[in-house]
Structure formats: structure tokens, C-alpha cells
């Protein structure tokens, strides 16, 4: 049996996805005021969660202002 030459790195399978990438799939996000409605709670039913540590709920009103944040599929 042949031995593996490297070690398994689970991070090799991770890909970074931002809100800018997923927002076009969910046009309804553009009509929501996120100073009144939680972006985090809005994304969960869409099977995404915010993983960026700098996310602050209710900080901005438009989805475009959150475009740089990273999300993960749940």
C-alpha cells in the first residue's frame, strides 16, 4: 500500500464566499432595511451564516454595505 506524502489539511477544502457573491441569488435582500431587520437572521433561512468577526447587527441599512462580509453555507 502506498503511503500518503502529505498531511490532510481540512482548510484545503474551504472556499471564501462573500455576501457580494450570494446577494444576486436573493434579490429580496436589496429591499430590506438591515437597520431594522437582522441580516444574520435573514440569511439563516437561506442556508447561510455570517462568519466574519467584524459583523455588527443593525449597523447598516443596505445589503451593499455588507458585501465584504464572509458567509458560510449551513
C-alpha positions as CSV (number, residue, x, y, z in Angstrom):
1,X,0.0,0.0,0.0
2,X,1.3,3.5,-0.9
3,X,1.8,6.0,1.9
4,X,0.4,9.5,1.6
5,X,3.1,12.0,1.1
6,X,1.3,14.9,2.8
7,X,-0.9,15.5,5.7
8,X,-4.6,16.2,5.5
9,X,-5.5,19.8,5.7
10,X,-9.2,20.5,6.1
11,X,-8.7,24.1,5.1
12,X,-7.8,23.0,1.6
13,X,-11.5,22.4,1.0
14,X,-12.7,25.8,2.3
15,X,-13.6,28.5,-0.1
16,X,-14.4,32.0,0.8
17,X,-17.8,33.3,-0.1
18,X,-18.9,36.9,0.5
19,X,-22.3,38.5,0.7
20,X,-21.5,40.2,-2.6
21,X,-21.4,36.8,-4.3
22,X,-24.6,35.4,-2.9
23,X,-26.8,38.6,-2.9
24,X,-27.7,38.4,-6.6
25,X,-29.3,35.0,-5.9
26,X,-31.6,36.5,-3.4
27,X,-33.0,39.7,-4.9
28,X,-35.2,40.3,-1.9
29,X,-32.2,41.3,0.2
30,X,-31.9,44.5,-1.7
31,X,-35.3,45.7,-0.5
32,X,-34.7,45.1,3.3
33,X,-33.6,47.8,5.7
34,X,-31.0,46.0,7.8
35,X,-31.0,48.7,10.5
36,X,-34.5,47.3,11.4
37,X,-34.2,43.6,10.4
38,X,-31.2,41.4,11.3
39,X,-29.1,40.4,8.3
40,X,-27.9,37.3,10.2
41,X,-31.5,36.1,10.9
42,X,-32.4,36.9,7.3
43,X,-29.6,34.7,5.9
44,X,-30.2,31.7,8.1
45,X,-33.4,30.5,6.3
46,X,-31.4,30.9,3.1
47,X,-28.9,28.4,4.5
48,X,-26.1,30.9,5.1
49,X,-24.4,32.2,8.2
50,X,-22.1,35.2,8.7
51,X,-18.6,34.1,9.7
52,X,-16.8,37.4,9.6
53,X,-15.8,38.5,13.1
54,X,-16.3,42.2,12.3
55,X,-20.1,41.8,11.6
56,X,-22.3,44.1,13.7
57,X,-26.0,43.5,13.6
58,X,-28.1,46.6,12.6
59,X,-25.0,48.6,11.6
60,X,-26.0,49.4,8.0
61,X,-29.3,49.7,6.2
62,X,-28.4,48.3,2.7
63,X,-27.1,44.9,1.7
64,X,-24.4,46.5,-0.4
65,X,-22.7,47.9,2.8
66,X,-22.3,44.3,4.0
67,X,-20.8,42.9,0.7
68,X,-17.3,42.3,2.1
69,X,-18.5,40.0,4.9
70,X,-17.8,36.3,4.6
71,X,-20.6,33.8,4.8
72,X,-20.7,30.0,5.0
73,X,-23.3,27.6,3.7
74,X,-25.1,25.8,6.5
